[in-house]
Structures are given as C-alpha cells and as structure tokens.
C-alpha cells in the first residue's frame, strides 16, 4: 500500500500522480488534502508518515509547493527517511542508497510528466543494503 498526501500547493500534482499510479496497478491510500483550500503541510506529512511507521502503508509520496516543507516535516518522524527529488537520477539513488520510505515532490516546481517518471523510478527501485545499511544505522542512531 502506497500512502499519498499533499497540501494546497501540491493538490493538482497529487491528483495526477494518483491517476497515473492507479493505472499502473498501485494500491494507493489518499490522506488528503482533498481540495485547494489552504492547509498546513506538517499535518499531512504527519498522517502519511505515521501510516508508514505503523505498518499500514509501505511507502509514501508527499507533495507541497516546493516539496521542501514536506520533506523537512517528514524527516522529523522517527523511522522516516524522506527525500525531495526533482530528477530521476536522485529518485533512483535515494532508494538504492538511502532506503527512503517517503518521496517528496514540488507541485509548483516539477512538471507532471517528470513527476510521473520520478515516482515510477523511485517505486521500482530496491535498497542495495551492505555498506549503505551501516549508514542507515548511523542515521537511526541520530534519532536516539
Ligand atoms: C504553501 O504556500 C507552501 O509554503 C507549501 O506548499 C510548501 O511549498 C512548503 O514548503
């Protein structure tokens, strides 16, 4: 199960991403927001991230205006490793090396088609483990 959420700045892109990924067969749980009224992105980041740390969802996608606020908020939640990506290479590497469980996108920054490629790349990658696991363990230690 893939969790997805946005604020008003990411609302339009989130809807396009949901449509695209559902067509590709992904099962998606949409945590809102559900219209263009202004909301606070940390509230949405929190519910999406908690759905991941609780085990309800495996990964999440968060969209705000820049993707930056969502990534800052998401990375405050213990067990979450979130990356804001604006290119396909970073999307690939952040799964392989950082084992990110949340991808953040900027609805006012990244075009629809590029966002689709970023999502699909990130969702199609696996964590490489090995030396990268040692580094993830060190990140986890920072949470203590
Ligand atoms: C909302 O105006 C905007 O600040 C938000 O979507 C996001 O870009 C924050 O990082």
Backbone and ligand atoms as CSV (ligand in chain L), in Angstrom:
chain,resi,resn,atom,element,x,y,z
A,1,UNK,N,N,0.850,-1.206,0.000
A,1,UNK,CA,C,0.000,0.000,0.000
A,1,UNK,C,C,0.877,1.246,0.000
A,2,UNK,N,N,0.546,2.153,-0.892
A,2,UNK,CA,C,1.289,3.412,-1.009
A,2,UNK,C,C,0.446,4.548,-0.437
A,3,UNK,N,N,1.029,5.297,0.504
A,3,UNK,CA,C,0.341,6.458,1.079
A,3,UNK,C,C,0.678,7.691,0.256
A,4,UNK,N,N,-0.290,8.586,0.108
A,4,UNK,CA,C,-0.021,9.831,-0.608
A,4,UNK,C,C,-0.723,10.980,0.102
A,5,UNK,N,N,-0.090,12.135,0.083
A,5,UNK,CA,C,-0.690,13.304,0.713
A,5,UNK,C,C,-0.129,14.578,0.116
A,6,UNK,N,N,-0.833,15.665,0.310
A,6,UNK,CA,C,-0.401,16.948,-0.245
A,6,UNK,C,C,-1.000,18.089,0.568
A,7,UNK,N,N,-0.461,19.284,0.351
A,7,UNK,CA,C,-1.162,20.481,0.803
A,7,UNK,C,C,-1.770,21.140,-0.433
A,8,UNK,N,N,-2.276,22.354,-0.276
A,8,UNK,CA,C,-2.915,23.030,-1.410
A,8,UNK,C,C,-1.935,23.258,-2.562
A,9,UNK,N,N,-0.647,23.448,-2.233
A,9,UNK,CA,C,0.366,23.684,-3.273
A,9,UNK,C,C,0.663,22.442,-4.097
A,10,UNK,N,N,0.309,21.292,-3.566
A,10,UNK,CA,C,0.588,20.042,-4.278
A,10,UNK,C,C,-0.662,19.312,-4.732
A,11,UNK,N,N,-1.807,19.951,-4.502
A,11,UNK,CA,C,-3.090,19.272,-4.746
A,11,UNK,C,C,-3.249,18.789,-6.195
A,12,UNK,N,N,-2.963,19.674,-7.122
A,12,UNK,CA,C,-3.169,19.312,-8.537
A,12,UNK,C,C,-2.237,18.177,-8.945
A,13,UNK,N,N,-0.954,18.309,-8.593
A,13,UNK,CA,C,0.004,17.258,-8.977
A,13,UNK,C,C,-0.331,15.945,-8.281
A,14,UNK,N,N,-0.735,16.010,-7.037
A,14,UNK,CA,C,-1.082,14.766,-6.323
A,14,UNK,C,C,-2.177,14.017,-7.067
A,15,UNK,N,N,-3.214,14.734,-7.521
A,15,UNK,CA,C,-4.300,14.066,-8.226
A,15,UNK,C,C,-3.823,13.407,-9.517
A,16,UNK,N,N,-2.925,14.088,-10.222
A,16,UNK,CA,C,-2.379,13.489,-11.452
A,16,UNK,C,C,-1.566,12.245,-11.121
A,17,UNK,N,N,-0.790,12.319,-10.045
A,17,UNK,CA,C,0.039,11.166,-9.663
A,17,UNK,C,C,-0.848,9.978,-9.275
A,18,UNK,N,N,-1.904,10.248,-8.528
A,18,UNK,CA,C,-2.816,9.163,-8.134
A,18,UNK,C,C,-3.384,8.484,-9.379
A,19,UNK,N,N,-3.854,9.291,-10.325
A,19,UNK,CA,C,-4.423,8.729,-11.559
A,19,UNK,C,C,-3.403,7.885,-12.301
A,20,UNK,N,N,-2.184,8.398,-12.406
A,20,UNK,CA,C,-1.132,7.703,-13.142
A,20,UNK,C,C,-0.759,6.386,-12.462
A,21,UNK,N,N,-0.540,6.442,-11.166
A,21,UNK,CA,C,-0.076,5.233,-10.465
A,21,UNK,C,C,-1.178,4.185,-10.339
A,22,UNK,N,N,-2.415,4.634,-10.215
A,22,UNK,CA,C,-3.522,3.655,-10.167
A,22,UNK,C,C,-3.601,2.899,-11.487
A,23,UNK,N,N,-3.399,3.601,-12.582
A,23,UNK,CA,C,-3.395,2.947,-13.903
A,23,UNK,C,C,-2.288,1.919,-14.009
A,24,UNK,N,N,-1.202,2.166,-13.285
A,24,UNK,CA,C,-0.058,1.233,-13.301
A,24,UNK,C,C,-0.275,0.096,-12.313
A,25,UNK,N,N,-1.375,0.106,-11.586
A,25,UNK,CA,C,-1.705,-1.005,-10.699
A,25,UNK,C,C,-1.348,-0.805,-9.238
A,26,UNK,N,N,-0.880,0.383,-8.876
A,26,UNK,CA,C,-0.538,0.615,-7.463
A,26,UNK,C,C,-1.800,0.802,-6.638
A,27,UNK,N,N,-1.750,0.258,-5.419
A,27,UNK,CA,C,-2.831,0.471,-4.456
A,27,UNK,C,C,-2.457,1.686,-3.620
A,28,UNK,N,N,-3.339,2.672,-3.605
A,28,UNK,CA,C,-2.989,3.964,-3.009
A,28,UNK,C,C,-3.992,4.356,-1.942
A,29,UNK,N,N,-3.481,4.841,-0.817
A,29,UNK,CA,C,-4.349,5.431,0.203
A,29,UNK,C,C,-4.088,6.935,0.225
A,30,UNK,N,N,-5.128,7.708,-0.068
A,30,UNK,CA,C,-5.011,9.166,-0.175
A,30,UNK,C,C,-5.367,9.823,1.164
A,31,UNK,N,N,-4.371,10.461,1.781
A,31,UNK,CA,C,-4.569,11.106,3.080
A,31,UNK,C,C,-4.900,12.594,2.956
A,32,UNK,N,N,-5.299,13.034,1.763
A,32,UNK,CA,C,-5.667,14.434,1.583
A,32,UNK,C,C,-4.451,15.311,1.312
A,33,UNK,N,N,-4.640,16.559,1.247
A,33,UNK,CA,C,-5.867,17.302,1.362
A,33,UNK,C,C,-6.734,17.069,0.121
A,34,UNK,N,N,-8.010,17.351,0.222
A,34,UNK,CA,C,-8.921,16.949,-0.840
A,34,UNK,C,C,-9.461,18.114,-1.663
A,35,UNK,N,N,-8.978,19.323,-1.390
A,35,UNK,CA,C,-9.346,20.466,-2.233
A,35,UNK,C,C,-8.221,21.507,-2.153
A,36,UNK,N,N,-8.425,22.645,-2.778
A,36,UNK,CA,C,-7.345,23.632,-2.864
A,36,UNK,C,C,-7.337,24.645,-1.715
A,37,UNK,N,N,-8.182,24.430,-0.727
A,37,UNK,CA,C,-8.152,25.316,0.444
A,37,UNK,C,C,-6.826,25.143,1.190
A,38,UNK,N,N,-6.363,26.254,1.753
A,38,UNK,CA,C,-5.060,26.243,2.412
A,38,UNK,C,C,-5.042,25.334,3.654
A,39,UNK,N,N,-4.028,24.497,3.715
A,39,UNK,CA,C,-3.820,23.633,4.891
A,39,UNK,C,C,-2.342,23.700,5.266
A,40,UNK,N,N,-2.005,23.196,6.447
A,40,UNK,CA,C,-0.616,23.205,6.913
A,40,UNK,C,C,0.048,21.878,6.551
A,41,UNK,N,N,1.095,21.949,5.719
A,41,UNK,CA,C,1.717,20.717,5.220
A,41,UNK,C,C,2.239,19.780,6.327
A,42,UNK,N,N,2.682,20.282,7.506
A,42,UNK,CA,C,3.146,19.312,8.518
A,42,UNK,C,C,2.033,18.366,8.981
A,43,UNK,N,N,0.784,18.846,8.963
A,43,UNK,CA,C,-0.338,17.981,9.386
A,43,UNK,C,C,-0.498,16.800,8.439
A,44,UNK,N,N,-0.350,17.061,7.159
A,44,UNK,CA,C,-0.492,15.990,6.164
A,44,UNK,C,C,0.736,15.080,6.206
A,45,UNK,N,N,1.919,15.700,6.339
A,45,UNK,CA,C,3.141,14.891,6.428
A,45,UNK,C,C,3.036,13.925,7.605
A,46,UNK,N,N,2.500,14.417,8.713
A,46,UNK,CA,C,2.414,13.567,9.906
A,46,UNK,C,C,1.523,12.346,9.664
A,47,UNK,N,N,0.339,12.537,9.121
A,47,UNK,CA,C,-0.557,11.376,8.967
A,47,UNK,C,C,-0.009,10.368,7.948
A,48,UNK,N,N,0.604,10.882,6.898
A,48,UNK,CA,C,1.194,9.966,5.912
A,48,UNK,C,C,2.356,9.196,6.550
A,49,UNK,N,N,3.214,9.907,7.261
A,49,UNK,CA,C,4.381,9.238,7.870
A,49,UNK,C,C,3.964,8.247,8.954
A,50,UNK,N,N,2.966,8.598,9.739
A,50,UNK,CA,C,2.502,7.666,10.788
A,50,UNK,C,C,1.903,6.399,10.156
A,51,UNK,N,N,1.296,6.537,8.996
A,51,UNK,CA,C,0.746,5.344,8.333
A,51,UNK,C,C,1.864,4.403,7.902
A,52,UNK,N,N,3.044,4.961,7.682
A,52,UNK,CA,C,4.196,4.137,7.297
A,52,UNK,C,C,4.849,3.518,8.536
A,53,UNK,N,N,5.083,4.321,9.555
A,53,UNK,CA,C,5.746,3.771,10.752
A,53,UNK,C,C,4.842,2.766,11.472
A,54,UNK,N,N,3.522,2.877,11.290
A,54,UNK,CA,C,2.606,1.909,11.914
A,54,UNK,C,C,2.532,0.606,11.120
A,55,UNK,N,N,3.027,0.637,9.885
A,55,UNK,CA,C,2.979,-0.562,9.050
A,55,UNK,C,C,1.768,-0.634,8.140
A,56,UNK,N,N,0.869,0.340,8.261
A,56,UNK,CA,C,-0.322,0.326,7.403
A,56,UNK,C,C,0.067,0.491,5.928
A,57,UNK,N,N,1.015,1.367,5.673
A,57,UNK,CA,C,1.498,1.598,4.309
A,57,UNK,C,C,2.997,1.331,4.261
A,58,UNK,N,N,3.482,0.970,3.066
A,58,UNK,CA,C,4.913,0.647,2.931
A,58,UNK,C,C,5.761,1.876,2.640
A,59,UNK,N,N,5.245,2.713,1.758
A,59,UNK,CA,C,5.966,3.905,1.324
A,59,UNK,C,C,4.978,5.041,1.175
A,60,UNK,N,N,5.516,6.267,1.046
A,60,UNK,CA,C,4.621,7.400,0.874
A,60,UNK,C,C,5.162,8.427,-0.098
A,61,UNK,N,N,4.241,9.170,-0.685
A,61,UNK,CA,C,4.592,10.305,-1.544
A,61,UNK,C,C,3.902,11.530,-0.975
A,62,UNK,N,N,4.679,12.609,-0.792
A,62,UNK,CA,C,4.141,13.857,-0.259
A,62,UNK,C,C,4.401,14.983,-1.252
A,63,UNK,N,N,3.392,15.784,-1.508
A,63,UNK,CA,C,3.534,16.876,-2.466
A,63,UNK,C,C,3.098,18.186,-1.810
A,64,UNK,N,N,4.002,19.167,-1.807
A,64,UNK,CA,C,3.620,20.533,-1.420
A,64,UNK,C,C,4.070,21.450,-2.554
A,65,UNK,N,N,4.138,22.744,-2.312
A,65,UNK,CA,C,4.516,23.651,-3.395
A,65,UNK,C,C,5.916,23.379,-3.918
A,66,UNK,N,N,6.864,23.256,-2.990
A,66,UNK,CA,C,8.258,23.003,-3.376
A,66,UNK,C,C,8.722,21.578,-3.109
A,67,UNK,N,N,8.018,20.880,-2.234
A,67,UNK,CA,C,8.464,19.566,-1.759
A,67,UNK,C,C,9.372,19.688,-0.542
A,68,UNK,N,N,9.830,20.909,-0.265
A,68,UNK,CA,C,10.814,21.093,0.805
A,68,UNK,C,C,10.169,21.037,2.191
A,69,UNK,N,N,9.072,21.753,2.362
A,69,UNK,CA,C,8.404,21.745,3.669
A,69,UNK,C,C,7.984,20.339,4.057
A,70,UNK,N,N,7.431,19.611,3.111
A,70,UNK,CA,C,7.011,18.225,3.379
A,70,UNK,C,C,8.211,17.376,3.784
A,71,UNK,N,N,9.340,17.563,3.108
A,71,UNK,CA,C,10.499,16.721,3.428
A,71,UNK,C,C,11.068,17.071,4.802
A,72,UNK,N,N,11.076,18.350,5.140
A,72,UNK,CA,C,11.562,18.739,6.475
A,72,UNK,C,C,10.670,18.111,7.549
A,73,UNK,N,N,9.361,18.235,7.366
A,73,UNK,CA,C,8.419,17.696,8.352
A,73,UNK,C,C,8.527,16.173,8.438
A,74,UNK,N,N,8.545,15.516,7.294
A,74,UNK,CA,C,8.567,14.044,7.269
A,74,UNK,C,C,9.815,13.502,7.966
A,75,UNK,N,N,10.941,14.171,7.753
A,75,UNK,CA,C,12.193,13.676,8.349
A,75,UNK,C,C,12.268,13.859,9.858
A,76,UNK,N,N,11.292,14.553,10.434
A,76,UNK,CA,C,11.217,14.673,11.898
A,76,UNK,C,C,10.553,13.457,12.535
A,77,UNK,N,N,9.892,12.647,11.724
A,77,UNK,CA,C,9.172,11.485,12.257
A,77,UNK,C,C,10.146,10.309,12.333
A,78,UNK,N,N,10.266,9.753,13.525
A,78,UNK,CA,C,11.207,8.648,13.741
A,78,UNK,C,C,10.909,7.490,12.783
A,79,UNK,N,N,11.927,7.029,12.099
A,79,UNK,CA,C,11.753,5.900,11.184
A,79,UNK,C,C,11.491,6.323,9.752
A,80,UNK,N,N,11.315,7.620,9.547
A,80,UNK,CA,C,11.066,8.112,8.190
A,80,UNK,C,C,12.362,8.653,7.594
A,81,UNK,N,N,12.629,8.249,6.375
A,81,UNK,CA,C,13.707,8.831,5.579
A,81,UNK,C,C,13.054,9.360,4.307
A,82,UNK,N,N,12.970,10.680,4.236
A,82,UNK,CA,C,12.272,11.324,3.126
A,82,UNK,C,C,13.259,12.077,2.241
A,83,UNK,N,N,13.042,12.010,0.947
A,83,UNK,CA,C,13.887,12.748,0.004
A,83,UNK,C,C,13.031,13.571,-0.938
A,84,UNK,N,N,13.424,14.813,-1.108
A,84,UNK,CA,C,12.780,15.685,-2.072
A,84,UNK,C,C,13.544,15.544,-3.390
A,85,UNK,N,N,12.879,15.110,-4.426
A,85,UNK,CA,C,13.556,14.861,-5.704
A,85,UNK,C,C,12.966,15.704,-6.827
A,86,UNK,N,N,13.867,16.223,-7.635
A,86,UNK,CA,C,13.429,16.949,-8.835
A,86,UNK,C,C,14.002,16.308,-10.098
A,87,UNK,N,N,14.682,15.160,-9.924
A,87,UNK,CA,C,15.239,14.470,-11.092
A,87,UNK,C,C,15.204,12.965,-10.879
A,88,UNK,N,N,15.294,12.250,-11.987
A,88,UNK,CA,C,15.136,10.790,-11.971
A,88,UNK,C,C,16.358,10.110,-11.338
A,89,UNK,N,N,17.552,10.644,-11.583
A,89,UNK,CA,C,18.762,10.039,-11.003
A,89,UNK,C,C,18.689,10.041,-9.467
A,90,UNK,N,N,18.317,11.175,-8.907
A,90,UNK,CA,C,18.222,11.251,-7.441
A,90,UNK,C,C,17.161,10.295,-6.918
A,91,UNK,N,N,16.059,10.181,-7.650
A,91,UNK,CA,C,14.979,9.280,-7.221
A,91,UNK,C,C,15.480,7.836,-7.166
A,92,UNK,N,N,16.276,7.466,-8.155
A,92,UNK,CA,C,16.827,6.106,-8.198
A,92,UNK,C,C,17.810,5.895,-7.049
A,93,UNK,N,N,18.747,6.828,-6.899
A,93,UNK,CA,C,19.807,6.648,-5.907
A,93,UNK,C,C,19.277,6.723,-4.475
A,94,UNK,N,N,18.248,7.538,-4.262
A,94,UNK,CA,C,17.780,7.688,-2.882
A,94,UNK,C,C,17.049,6.450,-2.381
A,95,UNK,N,N,16.561,5.632,-3.304
A,95,UNK,CA,C,16.032,4.329,-2.853
A,95,UNK,C,C,17.185,3.349,-2.685
A,96,UNK,N,N,18.081,3.291,-3.669
A,96,UNK,CA,C,19.186,2.327,-3.616
A,96,UNK,C,C,20.111,2.567,-2.421
A,97,UNK,N,N,20.431,3.794,-2.151
A,97,UNK,CA,C,21.444,4.106,-1.125
A,97,UNK,C,C,20.861,4.535,0.217
A,98,UNK,N,N,19.788,5.344,0.187
A,98,UNK,CA,C,19.250,5.906,1.447
A,98,UNK,C,C,18.047,5.126,1.959
A,99,UNK,N,N,17.575,4.174,1.166
A,99,UNK,CA,C,16.370,3.406,1.520
A,99,UNK,C,C,15.242,4.334,1.980
A,100,UNK,N,N,15.010,5.373,1.240
A,100,UNK,CA,C,13.952,6.320,1.604
A,100,UNK,C,C,12.587,5.638,1.561
A,101,UNK,N,N,11.776,5.972,2.535
A,101,UNK,CA,C,10.405,5.440,2.539
A,101,UNK,C,C,9.373,6.527,2.207
A,102,UNK,N,N,9.851,7.742,1.999
A,102,UNK,CA,C,8.960,8.827,1.558
A,102,UNK,C,C,9.649,9.623,0.451
A,103,UNK,N,N,8.899,9.887,-0.587
A,103,UNK,CA,C,9.353,10.728,-1.702
A,103,UNK,C,C,8.568,12.035,-1.656
A,104,UNK,N,N,9.266,13.155,-1.750
A,104,UNK,CA,C,8.600,14.462,-1.730
A,104,UNK,C,C,8.787,15.170,-3.066
A,105,UNK,N,N,7.716,15.787,-3.514
A,105,UNK,CA,C,7.728,16.475,-4.812
A,105,UNK,C,C,7.165,17.874,-4.663
A,106,UNK,N,N,7.598,18.755,-5.550
A,106,UNK,CA,C,7.092,20.125,-5.558
A,106,UNK,C,C,6.087,20.331,-6.679
A,107,UNK,N,N,4.857,20.550,-6.287
A,107,UNK,CA,C,3.799,20.734,-7.280
A,107,UNK,C,C,3.953,22.010,-8.091
A,108,UNK,N,N,4.715,22.976,-7.538
A,108,UNK,CA,C,4.938,24.232,-8.259
A,108,UNK,C,C,6.314,24.253,-8.922
A,109,UNK,N,N,7.006,23.118,-8.857
A,109,UNK,CA,C,8.378,23.054,-9.368
A,109,UNK,C,C,8.504,22.043,-10.499
A,110,UNK,N,N,7.975,20.860,-10.261
A,110,UNK,CA,C,8.203,19.731,-11.165
A,110,UNK,C,C,6.973,19.479,-12.032
A,111,UNK,N,N,7.186,19.422,-13.319
A,111,UNK,CA,C,6.094,19.160,-14.266
A,111,UNK,C,C,5.534,17.759,-14.106
A,112,UNK,N,N,4.324,17.618,-14.598
A,112,UNK,CA,C,3.576,16.375,-14.413
A,112,UNK,C,C,4.310,15.143,-14.951
A,113,UNK,N,N,4.783,15.227,-16.181
A,113,UNK,CA,C,5.402,14.044,-16.797
A,113,UNK,C,C,6.705,13.661,-16.085
A,114,UNK,N,N,7.485,14.660,-15.725
A,114,UNK,CA,C,8.723,14.375,-14.976
A,114,UNK,C,C,8.387,13.786,-13.611
A,115,UNK,N,N,7.353,14.315,-12.971
A,115,UNK,CA,C,6.938,13.779,-11.666
A,115,UNK,C,C,6.538,12.308,-11.796
A,116,UNK,N,N,5.848,11.965,-12.876
A,116,UNK,CA,C,5.463,10.555,-13.082
A,116,UNK,C,C,6.718,9.677,-13.175
A,117,UNK,N,N,7.715,10.151,-13.935
A,117,UNK,CA,C,8.954,9.370,-14.101
A,117,UNK,C,C,9.695,9.233,-12.773
A,118,UNK,N,N,9.719,10.313,-12.004
A,118,UNK,CA,C,10.392,10.283,-10.691
A,118,UNK,C,C,9.705,9.257,-9.788
A,119,UNK,N,N,8.374,9.311,-9.744
A,119,UNK,CA,C,7.621,8.364,-8.890
A,119,UNK,C,C,7.851,6.930,-9.331
A,120,UNK,N,N,7.747,6.681,-10.613
A,120,UNK,CA,C,7.863,5.315,-11.116
A,120,UNK,C,C,9.273,4.773,-10.891
A,121,UNK,N,N,10.267,5.618,-11.066
A,121,UNK,CA,C,11.655,5.199,-10.836
A,121,UNK,C,C,11.855,4.840,-9.369
A,122,UNK,N,N,11.433,5.731,-8.505
A,122,UNK,CA,C,11.612,5.511,-7.062
A,122,UNK,C,C,10.878,4.251,-6.603
A,123,UNK,N,N,9.655,4.070,-7.096
A,123,UNK,CA,C,8.849,2.909,-6.683
A,123,UNK,C,C,9.410,1.602,-7.241
A,124,UNK,N,N,10.161,1.695,-8.330
A,124,UNK,CA,C,10.693,0.481,-8.968
A,124,UNK,C,C,12.046,0.051,-8.440
A,125,UNK,N,N,12.647,0.867,-7.595
A,125,UNK,CA,C,13.986,0.557,-7.088
A,125,UNK,C,C,13.932,-0.190,-5.758
A,126,UNK,N,N,15.050,-0.875,-5.463
A,126,UNK,CA,C,15.191,-1.557,-4.175
A,126,UNK,C,C,16.443,-1.036,-3.480
A,127,UNK,N,N,16.425,-1.100,-2.184
A,127,UNK,CA,C,17.588,-0.728,-1.364
A,127,UNK,C,C,18.713,-1.733,-1.594
A,128,UNK,N,N,19.947,-1.248,-1.729
A,128,UNK,CA,C,21.073,-2.138,-2.016
A,128,UNK,C,C,21.672,-2.780,-0.772
A,129,UNK,N,N,21.413,-2.220,0.400
A,129,UNK,CA,C,21.938,-2.818,1.639
A,129,UNK,C,C,23.457,-2.690,1.733
A,130,UNK,N,N,24.104,-3.685,2.377
A,130,UNK,CA,C,25.566,-3.692,2.502
A,130,UNK,C,C,26.070,-2.462,3.236
A,131,UNK,N,N,27.058,-1.789,2.632
A,131,UNK,CA,C,27.664,-0.615,3.294
A,131,UNK,C,C,26.633,0.484,3.514
A,132,UNK,N,N,25.603,0.487,2.671
A,132,UNK,CA,C,24.572,1.519,2.826
A,132,UNK,C,C,23.741,1.288,4.082
A,133,UNK,N,N,23.606,0.013,4.477
A,133,UNK,CA,C,22.872,-0.274,5.711
A,133,UNK,C,C,23.598,0.313,6.922
A,134,UNK,N,N,24.931,0.233,6.910
A,134,UNK,CA,C,25.699,0.823,8.034
A,134,UNK,C,C,25.379,2.304,8.166
A,135,UNK,N,N,25.243,2.955,7.039
A,135,UNK,CA,C,24.987,4.402,7.066
A,135,UNK,C,C,23.566,4.701,7.528
A,136,UNK,N,N,22.633,3.823,7.118
A,136,UNK,CA,C,21.245,3.980,7.587
A,136,UNK,C,C,21.206,3.784,9.109
A,137,UNK,N,N,21.994,2.800,9.581
A,137,UNK,CA,C,22.044,2.566,11.040
A,137,UNK,C,C,22.552,3.810,11.758
A,138,UNK,N,N,23.525,4.483,11.168
A,138,UNK,CA,C,24.053,5.716,11.790
A,138,UNK,C,C,22.998,6.825,11.791
A,139,UNK,N,N,22.196,6.866,10.747
A,139,UNK,CA,C,21.091,7.851,10.723
A,139,UNK,C,C,20.092,7.513,11.840
A,140,UNK,N,N,19.795,6.219,11.982
A,140,UNK,CA,C,18.854,5.806,13.050
A,140,UNK,C,C,19.395,6.189,14.412
A,141,UNK,N,N,20.717,6.084,14.581
A,141,UNK,CA,C,21.328,6.473,15.868
A,141,UNK,C,C,21.113,7.955,16.177
A,142,UNK,N,N,21.026,8.757,15.154
A,142,UNK,CA,C,20.804,10.188,15.351
A,142,UNK,C,C,19.411,10.473,15.941
A,143,UNK,N,N,18.519,9.484,15.790
A,143,UNK,CA,C,17.154,9.664,16.294
A,143,UNK,C,C,17.065,9.395,17.808
A,144,UNK,N,N,18.140,8.839,18.356
A,144,UNK,CA,C,18.073,8.448,19.789
A,144,UNK,C,C,18.365,9.622,20.708
L,1,LIG,C1,C,2.349,26.720,0.756
L,1,LIG,O1,O,2.141,28.004,0.288
L,1,LIG,C2,C,3.814,26.351,0.616
L,1,LIG,O2,O,4.563,27.022,1.571
L,1,LIG,C3,C,3.981,24.858,0.735
L,1,LIG,O3,O,3.217,24.223,-0.219
L,1,LIG,C4,C,5.386,24.322,0.568
L,1,LIG,O4,O,5.969,24.785,-0.603
L,1,LIG,C5,C,6.284,24.413,1.720
L,1,LIG,O5,O,7.433,24.009,1.702
